[in-house]
Amino acid sequence: MTTAVNKQTTNAGSKRRIRMWLFIVVLFIGWAAYTLVGKLQEQHATNARLAAIQQQLETAKTDTEALKQEIERLNDPEYISQLATKEQGMVYKGETQIQVVR
């Protein structure tokens, strides 16, 4: 009878240890899943910010190129002459400016 009681207590003790071990494993897996979901959301937000910044960078590059072209054109005397005629109404001697009224 003592061996039957010892086996029963041993089984009960080992079952308790297995339940505690499983409980700890489930807690750890739950924590890992929670952390993973949080990091994935953080990564998504960071990727969205990166895309917005890259778009701003592309816009700035386009604007820079347009300004460089404008600088090149402003170094051309004929372009300056055209701007003076168009925006300021200036003309060379002997020329008359034609204005179209709509």
C-alpha positions, 0 to 999 in steps of 0.5 A: 500500500505504501508504494501505491500512495508514493506513486500517486503523490509522485504523479500528482507532483509531476502533474503539478510541475508540468502544469506550472511549466506549461503555464510559464511557457504560455506566459512567455509565448504570450509576452513574445507575441505581444512584443512582436505585434508592438514591434510590427506596428512600430515598424509600419509607422516608421516605414510610413514616415520614411516614405513621407520623408523620401517623397519630400526629398524627391520634391526637394531634388526636383525643385533644386534642379528647376532652380539650377536650370533657372540660374543657368537661364539667368546667365544668358543675356538673351533670356534676360532680354526676353524677361525684361520685355515680357515682365517690365515692358522694356524694348530696344530702341526702335522697337515697339511693344505690341500688347494684346488686350483680351 
